[in-house]
Amino acid sequence: MADYQDIRGLRVKYLSADPSTTTAGEVWYNSTSGTLKASVSFAAAWSSATAYPIEKRDAGGFGTQTAGVIVGGGGAPGGVTDVANEWNGASWTATTAYPFATSGMASKGPQTAGLVTGPGTVNNDYNGTGWSTNPVMNAPRSGHALVANTVAQTAAIAVSGEPPTTTTSDWDGSTWTAGPTVPTWGQGTSGGGTTAAGFCQGNVISGTATLDYNGSSWSAGNSASNGHNYGGAGGTVTDGITFGGTQVPNPGTKTAQAELYDGTNWSTGANMGTGRSNAHGNCTINAPACLCATGNVPPAAISNLNEEYNAQYVGTQTLTTS
């Protein structure tokens, strides 16, 4: 029977600790743990995460897959809510409630410096413990997208939304001003990237539509293969993701599909376990990983279900005879 050296022409490395960097296909023996190990390529996948404390949809969310905030939302027990909770990658902890009960907002930024915009012209900053009020936006929006830099509180773009508008609003940390218009109106859209290179995907007019931003103007990009009206999106222009939502016309069929963006084309990614819509604004993004929390699941109903996405990666696996 052929051994590893016969197959690969290499001896199995004998190491006291796992190597810090590996390439898929490498094999070694860890003398400390007494185990045979290999570097393996793991497929991209969604997995269930700890349920949110209450059911709701159309919430706002910002942060990363391991440090985020989900705030507000509609359909919760008692109606629209001001409840906010922090996520640490494993569990939820209540934090300071939003200044008022609301839903349909868009948000971005890290857990300790988040920006929540809309509905209407209101917007507020979160500093990790409490909320502060910003100058109002120059145009009212709901169901819009937010494209922002790592520090969203100093650089962000609010895009389209309801009332029907092709306008955008630029935020510099102190003032909102009118930005370049988008080619088509987009309520129910979601965005990713930065104020220098961003994208928006899906809306109530076309769930497959994509808009690209080059730092000065918006243009139509290549369409996704599936509709993501009121889905979620995020990441960067060259490493973006869109997921969930409905087909158009609204309410349509809720989808579990996720698609990945390389700046030019969309490709099919791993499906979520549960199709859902109204994930717009309540996804914490850290490309290519993200958390999708709450939303509208079929049949039309609020949810406290959460799922995490991890892209394909190379990791260590212990080899056994079983």
C-alpha positions in Angstrom: 0.0 0.0 0.0 1.4 3.4 -1.0 2.2 5.9 1.7 2.3 9.7 1.6 5.9 9.8 0.5 5.2 7.4 -2.4 2.2 9.5 -3.5 3.7 13.0 -3.1 7.4 12.3 -3.2 7.7 14.0 0.2 8.2 12.9 3.8 5.6 13.9 6.4 7.0 16.8 8.5 7.5 16.0 12.2 6.7 19.2 14.1 6.2 20.1 17.8 3.6 22.8 16.8 1.3 23.4 13.9 2.9 25.8 11.3 1.6 29.4 11.3 1.0 29.4 7.5 0.2 26.5 5.3 -0.9 25.7 1.8 -3.9 23.4 1.1 -2.6 19.8 0.7 0.3 20.0 3.2 0.4 17.2 5.8 2.4 17.1 9.1 2.6 15.2 12.3 2.2 17.2 15.5 4.4 15.5 18.1 3.0 17.5 21.0 -0.6 16.4 20.4 0.3 13.1 18.8 -1.9 13.8 15.8 -1.6 13.7 12.0 -2.8 17.0 10.5 -3.4 18.5 7.1 -4.1 21.9 5.6 -7.5 21.6 3.9 -9.6 24.0 1.8 -13.1 24.4 3.4 -16.0 25.4 1.2 -17.9 28.6 1.7 -21.0 28.1 3.9 -23.8 29.7 6.0 -24.4 28.3 9.5 -27.0 29.1 12.2 -26.0 31.6 14.9 -27.6 32.4 18.3 -31.1 33.8 17.9 -31.8 37.5 18.4 -33.7 38.3 21.7 -36.9 39.3 19.8 -38.5 38.8 16.4 -38.5 41.7 14.0 -37.7 42.9 10.5 -36.4 46.1 8.8 -33.8 46.7 11.6 -30.6 48.6 11.3 -27.2 46.9 11.8 -23.5 47.7 11.7 -20.2 46.2 12.8 -18.6 42.9 11.9 -19.4 39.2 12.1 -17.9 39.1 15.6 -18.7 42.6 16.9 -21.9 44.2 15.8 -25.1 46.0 16.7 -28.7 45.3 15.6 -31.1 48.2 16.4 -34.7 49.1 15.9 -37.0 47.3 13.5 -40.7 46.7 12.8 -43.1 43.9 13.5 -41.7 43.2 16.9 -43.9 42.4 19.9 -45.6 45.7 20.6 -44.9 47.1 17.1 -41.9 49.2 15.9 -39.1 49.0 18.5 -36.1 51.1 19.8 -34.4 48.0 21.2 -30.6 47.7 20.5 -28.3 44.7 21.1 -24.6 44.1 20.7 -23.3 40.9 19.2 -19.9 39.5 20.2 -19.8 36.6 17.8 -21.5 34.2 20.1 -24.2 36.0 22.1 -26.4 39.1 22.3 -26.2 41.8 25.1 -28.7 44.6 25.5 -27.2 48.1 25.0 -28.7 51.7 25.1 -32.0 51.9 23.3 -32.2 54.0 20.1 -33.5 57.5 20.7 -36.9 56.5 19.3 -38.7 53.4 17.9 -38.1 53.2 14.2 -37.5 50.8 11.2 -36.4 51.1 7.6 -33.1 52.7 8.3 -29.7 52.0 6.7 -26.4 51.8 8.7 -22.7 51.1 8.5 -19.5 51.4 10.6 -17.8 49.4 13.4 -19.5 48.4 16.6 -18.0 51.4 18.5 -18.6 54.0 15.8 -21.7 53.2 13.9 -23.9 55.5 11.8 -27.7 55.0 11.4 -29.6 57.0 8.8 -33.3 57.4 8.2 -36.1 56.9 7.9 -36.8 60.5 7.0 -33.9 62.9 7.5 -32.8 61.8 11.0 -29.4 60.1 11.7 -27.5 59.1 14.8 -24.0 58.0 15.8 -23.3 55.1 18.2 -20.1 55.3 20.2 -20.2 51.8 21.8 -22.4 52.8 24.7 -24.8 55.5 23.6 -26.3 57.5 20.8 -25.8 61.1 19.6 -27.8 63.1 17.1 -26.3 64.4 13.8 -27.5 67.2 11.6 -30.4 66.1 9.5 -29.9 64.6 6.0 -30.6 67.0 3.1 -33.3 64.6 1.8 -35.6 62.1 3.5 -35.0 58.4 2.8 -36.3 55.0 3.8 -35.4 51.6 2.4 -32.2 53.2 1.1 -28.6 52.0 0.9 -25.6 53.3 2.9 -22.1 53.1 1.4 -19.4 54.1 3.9 -15.7 54.1 4.8 -14.4 52.1 7.7 -15.3 55.1 9.9 -18.8 55.7 8.7 -19.3 58.6 11.1 -16.9 60.7 9.0 -17.5 59.5 5.4 -20.7 57.9 4.0 -23.2 58.1 1.1 -26.9 57.6 1.5 -28.3 56.2 -1.8 -31.8 56.6 -3.3 -34.7 55.0 -1.3 -38.3 56.1 -0.6 -39.9 58.6 -1.3 -38.9 57.6 -4.9 -35.6 59.4 -5.7 -32.5 59.0 -7.7 -30.6 61.4 -5.4 -27.8 60.6 -3.0 -26.5 62.4 0.1 -22.8 62.7 1.1 -21.8 62.9 4.7 -18.4 64.3 5.8 -18.8 63.9 9.6 -20.5 67.3 10.1 -22.6 68.1 7.0 -24.9 66.4 4.5 -24.7 67.6 0.9 -26.2 66.5 -2.4 -24.2 63.9 -4.2 -24.2 62.5 -7.7 -27.5 61.0 -8.8 -28.0 57.3 -9.5 -29.3 56.1 -12.9 -32.5 54.6 -11.5 -34.6 54.9 -8.4 -33.9 52.2 -5.8 -36.0 51.5 -2.8 -35.1 48.2 -1.1 -31.5 48.4 -2.2 -28.3 47.5 -0.2 -24.8 48.6 -0.6 -21.1 47.9 0.1 -17.7 49.3 -0.6 -16.5 52.8 0.3 -17.1 56.4 -0.7 -14.2 56.0 -3.2 -15.4 52.7 -4.7 -18.9 51.4 -3.8 -21.8 49.4 -5.2 -25.5 48.9 -4.6 -27.5 45.8 -5.5 -31.2 45.1 -5.9 -34.3 47.2 -5.5 -38.1 47.1 -5.9 -37.8 48.0 -9.6 -35.2 45.3 -10.5 -34.0 42.8 -7.9 -31.0 41.9 -10.1 -29.7 45.5 -10.8 -26.3 46.7 -9.8 -24.9 50.2 -9.5 -21.2 51.0 -9.3 -19.6 54.1 -7.8 -16.1 55.2 -8.8 -15.8 58.1 -6.3 -17.4 60.7 -8.5 -20.3 59.1 -10.4 -22.7 56.2 -10.5 -23.1 53.8 -13.4 -25.1 50.6 -14.2 -23.1 47.5 -13.5 -23.6 43.8 -14.4 -26.8 42.3 -13.1 -26.9 39.6 -10.4 -28.4 36.2 -11.5 -31.2 36.4 -8.9 -33.4 39.1 -7.4 -32.4 40.5 -4.1 -35.1 43.2 -3.5 -34.8 44.1 0.2 -31.9 41.7 0.6 -28.6 42.4 2.3 -25.3 43.4 0.8 -21.8 44.5 1.9 -18.1 43.9 1.7 -15.9 45.7 -0.8 -16.2 46.4 -4.5 -13.8 43.6 -5.4 -15.0 41.3 -2.6 -18.7 42.0 -2.2 -21.7 39.9 -1.3 -25.5 40.2 -1.8 -27.9 37.7 -0.2 -31.5 37.1 0.6 -34.4 39.3 -0.4 -37.3 38.8 -2.7 -37.9 38.5 -6.4 -39.6 41.4 -8.2 -42.5 42.3 -8.3 -42.8 42.7 -4.5 -43.5 40.7 -2.4 -42.4 38.0 -4.7 -40.6 34.8 -3.6 -38.1 35.0 -0.8 -34.6 33.7 -1.7 -31.8 32.1 0.2 -29.3 32.7 -2.5 -26.1 34.6 -1.9 -23.9 36.0 -4.7 -20.4 37.2 -4.7 -19.0 40.3 -6.5 -15.6 40.8 -7.9 -16.1 44.4 -9.1 -17.3 43.3 -12.5 -19.4 40.1 -12.3 -21.6 38.2 -9.8 -21.1 34.5 -9.1 -23.2 32.1 -7.2 -22.3 31.6 -3.6 -23.5 29.3 -0.8 -27.3 29.4 0.0 -28.6 30.5 3.4 -30.4 27.9 5.4 -33.6 30.0 5.3 -34.8 32.4 2.5 -35.6 35.8 3.9 -36.3 39.4 2.9 -36.1 42.7 4.7 -32.5 41.9 5.6 -31.6 45.4 4.2 -29.8 47.4 6.8 -29.6 44.6 9.4 -26.5 42.8 8.3 -23.1 43.2 9.9 -20.5 43.0 7.3 -16.8 42.3 7.3 -16.1 40.9 3.8 -16.1 38.1 3.0 -17.8 37.2 6.3 -21.1 38.5 7.5 -24.0 38.0 9.9 -27.6 38.2 8.7 -30.0 38.8 11.6 -33.8 38.7 11.9 -35.9 39.6 8.8 -39.0 38.4 7.0 -39.1 34.6 6.5 -41.8 32.6 4.5 -44.6 32.7 5.0 -44.6 36.5 5.5 -43.6 36.6 9.2 -41.0 38.3 11.5 -38.1 36.3 12.7 -35.3 36.2 15.2 -33.2 33.7 13.2 -29.6 34.6 12.5 -27.1 33.1 10.1 -23.3 33.6 9.6 -21.4 33.4 6.4 -17.8 32.3 6.0 -16.1 32.3 2.6 -13.9 29.5 1.3 -10.8 29.3 3.4 -7.8 27.1 4.1 -7.7 25.6 7.6 -6.2 22.8 9.7 -7.9 19.5 10.1 -6.8 16.5 12.2 -6.7 13.3 10.2 -8.2 10.1 11.7 -8.9 6.6 10.6 -12.7 7.0 11.1 
